[in-house]
Amino acid sequence: MSITTEIKVPYTNFPQLIAQVRPELHEAFDAVITSGRYILGPHLAQFEKEVSEFIGVGHALGFSNGTAALHVALQQMKIGAGDEVITAPNSFLASASSVALAGAEPRFADVGDDMNMDPAALEAAITPRTRAIIPVHLTGRPARMPEIMAIARKHNLLVLEDCAQAIGARRDGRMVGTWGEASAFSLHPLKNLFTFGDSGLLVTNDPELHRRLWMARSHGMSTRDVCDFWSDNNRMDELHAAFLLVHLKKLKQWTEERRSLALRYNDALRGLVKVPDEGAGEYHVYQTYMIRTDRRDQLQDFLRGKGIEALTHYRIPIHMQPAARSLGYKPDDFPAAKKLSETILSLPLYPGLTEEKQEYVQSSIRDFFRA
Ligand SMILES: *Cc1c(COP(=O)(O)O)cnc(C)c1O
């Protein structure tokens, strides 16, 4: 006999969220399918215009997914064989695989208490072969960009921000995605701005880089007849752009809702577990609401028994992945990232999560620590 627990608080609730914009999504769908323009059409152009204004950058390009955006950016920044690119070891693996896909070698710098790249560790990881840095704004919390940019300038390195989890996040009022030479975003269903499938975004203030990225996204073609260089097909579909235009209008409201839920969790759980308190000047967008406790696995099992879905992002740091074996790292090379992988737990947090459900998560966590 199998015992199944009814899910009382799921990790996400798309039907509830979509209910807020269902008529607009249906209209968008109709507009695209009757237009006859499914690739590189007016919805994509409009989305690129609106999202570049939202972020505050000169140029935005819709991509097929965030990983492709990262790897095409590296290629067009002329990073490849023999080059090293430094990123964070506790990220989603695409922060590093994109470097390998561009033909360069991913290297890592350990993270600080904010779970983001530690500038001192970054500087220590620079070698004569280092060409670029990929800082990650993990969980939606802005990385320490002013210090990272100062190190990049001092050592003449390029910066590609991995903003996959952080659209709308700010440090000292400045949006993530506006510091680096280029910045990549993911619009995957689990990201704060999302569509119903895979999509990504690449932004830059550099018109010359934008021109090359624009060609690289679509076969390296400069006109419909001329191919300037070999490249892959990594375009965002017109349908996704139309859905994203609808969701972009809700992003501010959805982000504020995420922030209120996070602050409520913080107040309820502080003292029981380590909560993600914001540092000075930080505007965190909580793509993930991540707590830390030495009893992570027991707590996760306990919550599962209560019908609460809590997840781990990520259980194996990138430097410990089988795919990274040839890089020659040992598990203890990045003690902060390793410790995080053993103690982090992501709680359900999504726009529309009711106070009642959140209180149930909070009281269940209190029960666990009381027992
Ligand atoms: C989601 C994510 C990516 C990859 O984006 P996809 O759209 O899934 O390819 C890259 N980096 C980070 C930090 C992510 O969270």
The ligand as an ORCA input file, in Angstrom:
! r2SCAN-3c Opt
* xyz 0 1
  C      17.281     29.391    -15.311
  C      18.721     29.776    -15.261
  C      19.553     29.758    -16.385
  C      19.161     29.140    -17.700
  O      18.034     29.624    -18.269
  P      17.166     28.705    -19.268
  O      16.185     29.668    -19.821
  O      16.531     27.638    -18.430
  O      18.079     28.138    -20.287
  C      20.840     30.258    -16.273
  N      21.304     30.719    -15.097
  C      20.551     30.723    -13.986
  C      21.116     31.275    -12.729
  C      19.238     30.239    -14.020
  O      18.502     30.241    -12.906
*
